[in-house]
Amino acid sequence: MRLLTTLALALLLLPVLPGCDNSDPVGPRNRVVTVTATPDQIEVGQTSAIDVTAVNPDGNPAVGEPLALTTSLGTLEETSFVLDDMGMAETVLMAGDDAGTAVITATVTAGGQPNTGSVNVEISAPAQPPGELDVQPSALDLTHSRPTSPCPNLFEPPLVLSNVGVAELDYALADVLPEWLTVDAPTGEVPGTLQVSYTCMGVGEGDQDLAHQLRIQGIDRATQEPVGDPVEVTVTLHVRSL
């Protein structure tokens, strides 16, 4: 009877005896992987510094373990590492031409077990300027042969004025022209064209080389305030007597 009682007690105690439980999420091969981005909001064409830190369950650095990095947008300067003595690695995210969310994922492998962490970097299109005058070409050059060339004589091609911003622009000459230089419309709307001409007035006899920096100012049409610095176009005239 005593033997049966002892066996019964042993059977009752079996469910509460400690055993092996493999469901514990914190095992010897688990790593806490932290990924940071500085800054985490950039524009197309800019960069962000990516830092990765990995520690084991007791909080010590995961020294010497392999790390792989991927990104869903843009490119990473480097993608494969061995964690240093601080359990860290760093690289650079280079945004391409596309806007969106770049998800940078870091995977640290310990004993064949992958451990991941990630960070998001928002990539936005660059903000357009409110208004910005562009003038092409940036230089005009003309040779005038006296007396066979007519006077006035047109510089070719005409200047093309465009706006690379979003606000509506006008333009106005921002300087006083020399006597030998004229334009067909000293003020006007953008986009538009501006024809530059040479006149014989103010030019003496004989061979001469004349130059002028033609300055054109963009003006916000709504406020009539100047926008940006004047655009400068180099105008060069070579006068030759035959």
C-alpha positions as CSV (number, residue, x, y, z in Angstrom):
1,M,0.0,0.0,0.0
2,R,2.8,2.4,0.8
3,L,4.4,1.7,-2.6
4,L,1.1,2.5,-4.4
5,T,0.8,5.7,-2.5
6,T,4.3,6.8,-3.4
7,L,3.7,6.1,-7.1
8,A,0.5,8.0,-7.1
9,L,2.2,11.1,-5.5
10,A,5.0,10.8,-8.1
11,L,2.4,10.8,-11.0
12,L,0.7,13.9,-9.5
13,L,4.0,15.8,-9.3
14,L,5.1,15.1,-12.9
15,P,3.2,18.0,-14.6
16,V,4.8,20.6,-12.4
17,L,8.4,19.4,-12.7
18,P,10.6,21.8,-14.8
19,G,11.3,20.6,-18.3
20,C,12.7,21.8,-21.7
21,D,10.6,24.6,-23.3
22,N,11.7,25.6,-26.8
23,S,9.0,28.2,-27.2
24,D,10.9,30.9,-25.3
25,P,11.4,33.8,-27.8
26,V,14.6,34.9,-26.1
27,G,17.1,32.3,-26.9
28,P,20.9,32.3,-27.1
29,R,20.8,33.1,-30.8
30,N,18.3,35.9,-30.7
31,R,19.6,39.4,-31.4
32,V,17.9,42.8,-30.9
33,V,18.7,44.7,-34.1
34,T,18.2,48.5,-34.1
35,V,18.5,50.6,-37.3
36,T,18.5,54.4,-37.3
37,A,18.6,56.9,-40.2
38,T,19.9,60.5,-39.9
39,P,18.0,62.3,-41.2
40,D,14.9,60.2,-41.9
41,Q,13.5,62.7,-44.3
42,I,15.5,63.6,-47.4
43,E,14.9,64.9,-51.0
44,V,15.6,63.1,-54.2
45,G,19.4,63.1,-54.8
46,Q,20.3,63.5,-51.1
47,T,21.8,61.0,-48.6
48,S,21.1,59.6,-45.2
49,A,23.5,58.0,-42.7
50,I,22.3,54.5,-41.7
51,D,23.5,53.0,-38.3
52,V,22.9,49.5,-37.1
53,T,23.4,48.1,-33.6
54,A,22.9,44.5,-32.5
55,V,23.0,43.1,-29.0
56,N,22.4,39.5,-27.6
57,P,19.8,38.7,-25.0
58,D,22.0,39.8,-22.1
59,G,22.6,43.2,-23.7
60,N,26.1,42.6,-24.8
61,P,27.2,43.6,-28.3
62,A,26.9,41.0,-31.0
63,V,30.6,41.2,-31.9
64,G,31.8,39.7,-35.2
65,E,28.5,38.5,-36.5
66,P,27.5,38.9,-40.2
67,L,25.1,41.7,-41.1
68,A,23.3,42.2,-44.4
69,L,21.4,45.4,-45.4
70,T,18.8,45.9,-48.1
71,T,16.7,48.9,-49.2
72,S,13.4,49.1,-51.0
73,L,14.3,52.4,-52.6
74,G,17.6,54.1,-53.5
75,T,20.9,52.4,-53.1
76,L,23.2,51.6,-50.1
77,E,26.9,52.5,-50.2
78,E,27.7,49.1,-48.6
79,T,25.4,46.1,-47.9
80,S,27.6,43.4,-46.2
81,F,29.3,43.8,-42.9
82,V,30.9,42.1,-39.9
83,L,29.7,43.8,-36.7
84,D,32.6,45.6,-34.9
85,D,33.6,45.5,-31.2
86,M,30.5,47.6,-30.3
87,G,28.2,45.4,-32.3
88,M,27.7,48.2,-34.8
89,A,28.0,49.0,-38.5
90,E,27.2,52.1,-40.6
91,T,26.6,52.9,-44.3
92,V,24.9,55.6,-46.4
93,L,21.6,55.6,-48.2
94,M,21.8,57.4,-51.5
95,A,18.4,58.5,-52.8
96,G,17.9,58.1,-56.6
97,D,15.5,59.9,-58.9
98,D,12.3,58.5,-57.4
99,A,10.4,59.8,-54.4
100,G,8.7,57.4,-51.9
101,T,9.5,55.5,-48.7
102,A,12.8,53.6,-48.5
103,V,12.6,50.7,-46.1
104,I,16.1,49.8,-44.9
105,T,16.2,46.3,-43.4
106,A,19.2,44.9,-41.4
107,T,19.6,41.1,-40.9
108,V,22.0,39.8,-38.3
109,T,22.6,36.0,-38.5
110,A,23.6,34.2,-35.3
111,G,24.0,30.4,-35.5
112,G,22.0,30.3,-38.7
113,Q,19.1,32.2,-37.2
114,P,18.2,35.5,-38.9
115,N,17.3,38.5,-36.7
116,T,16.0,41.7,-38.4
117,G,15.4,45.4,-37.7
118,S,14.4,48.2,-40.0
119,V,13.9,51.9,-40.4
120,N,12.0,54.0,-42.9
121,V,13.4,57.0,-44.8
122,E,11.0,59.3,-46.6
123,I,12.3,60.5,-49.9
124,S,10.5,63.5,-51.4
125,A,10.7,65.4,-54.6
126,P,12.7,68.6,-54.3
127,A,10.5,71.7,-53.7
128,Q,10.1,73.8,-56.7
129,P,11.2,77.5,-56.4
130,P,8.3,79.9,-56.4
131,G,9.8,81.4,-59.6
132,E,13.2,81.4,-61.3
133,L,14.2,82.9,-64.6
134,D,16.3,80.9,-67.0
135,V,17.8,82.5,-70.2
136,Q,19.3,80.5,-73.0
137,P,21.8,80.8,-74.6
138,S,24.1,82.3,-72.0
139,A,26.3,84.1,-74.6
140,L,25.7,85.9,-77.9
141,D,28.5,86.6,-80.4
142,L,28.4,88.6,-83.6
143,T,30.9,89.8,-86.2
144,H,29.9,92.9,-88.1
145,S,31.8,93.5,-91.4
146,R,31.6,97.2,-92.4
147,P,30.3,98.1,-95.0
148,T,28.8,94.8,-96.3
149,S,26.7,93.9,-93.2
150,P,23.5,95.8,-92.6
151,C,23.0,98.0,-89.6
152,P,21.2,97.2,-87.3
153,N,22.4,93.6,-87.3
154,L,20.7,90.8,-85.3
155,F,22.4,88.6,-82.9
156,E,21.3,85.0,-83.6
157,P,19.6,83.0,-82.1
158,P,17.2,85.2,-80.1
159,L,17.3,84.7,-76.3
160,V,14.7,82.3,-74.9
161,L,13.3,83.2,-71.5
162,S,11.7,80.4,-69.4
163,N,10.6,79.9,-65.8
164,V,11.9,76.9,-63.9
165,G,9.6,77.7,-60.9
166,V,5.9,77.7,-60.3
167,A,4.9,81.4,-59.9
168,E,4.1,83.4,-63.1
169,L,7.0,85.7,-64.1
170,D,7.6,88.8,-66.1
171,Y,11.1,90.1,-67.0
172,A,12.8,93.5,-67.3
173,L,16.3,94.6,-68.3
174,A,18.3,95.3,-65.1
175,D,20.9,97.6,-66.7
176,V,21.5,100.5,-69.1
177,L,22.5,99.3,-72.5
178,P,25.5,100.8,-74.4
179,E,24.7,102.8,-77.5
180,W,25.7,99.9,-79.8
181,L,23.2,97.4,-78.3
182,T,19.4,97.3,-78.4
183,V,16.7,94.8,-77.5
184,D,13.3,94.5,-79.1
185,A,11.3,94.3,-75.8
186,P,13.0,95.5,-72.6
187,T,10.1,94.1,-70.5
188,G,7.6,91.3,-71.2
189,E,6.2,88.0,-70.0
190,V,7.9,84.7,-69.3
191,P,8.1,82.5,-71.2
192,G,9.1,84.6,-74.2
193,T,11.9,85.6,-76.5
194,L,14.2,88.6,-76.6
195,Q,15.9,89.7,-79.8
196,V,19.2,91.5,-79.4
197,S,20.6,93.8,-82.1
198,Y,23.7,95.7,-82.9
199,T,23.5,99.3,-84.2
200,C,26.1,101.5,-85.7
201,M,25.5,104.2,-83.2
202,G,28.3,104.7,-80.7
203,V,30.8,102.7,-82.7
204,G,33.7,104.5,-84.3
205,E,35.6,103.6,-87.5
206,G,38.1,100.7,-87.6
207,D,38.3,97.3,-86.1
208,Q,36.8,97.0,-82.6
209,D,35.8,94.3,-80.1
210,L,33.0,95.3,-77.8
211,A,31.4,93.3,-75.0
212,H,28.5,93.8,-72.5
213,Q,27.0,91.7,-69.7
214,L,23.3,91.9,-70.5
215,R,21.4,91.6,-67.2
216,I,17.8,90.4,-67.2
217,Q,15.7,90.4,-64.0
218,G,12.8,88.0,-63.2
219,I,9.8,89.6,-61.6
220,D,6.9,87.9,-59.8
221,R,3.9,88.9,-61.8
222,A,1.6,88.8,-58.8
223,T,3.7,90.9,-56.4
224,Q,5.8,92.8,-59.0
225,E,8.8,92.0,-56.8
226,P,12.2,90.8,-58.2
227,V,12.8,87.1,-58.0
228,G,16.3,85.8,-57.5
229,D,19.4,87.5,-59.0
230,P,19.5,88.9,-62.5
231,V,20.5,86.5,-65.2
232,E,23.6,87.6,-67.1
233,V,24.2,87.0,-70.8
234,T,27.5,87.9,-72.3
235,V,27.1,89.8,-75.6
236,T,30.2,90.2,-77.7
237,L,30.5,92.3,-80.9
238,H,33.5,92.1,-83.3
239,V,33.5,95.0,-85.8
240,R,35.7,94.6,-88.8
241,S,36.4,97.2,-91.5
242,L,36.8,95.8,-95.0
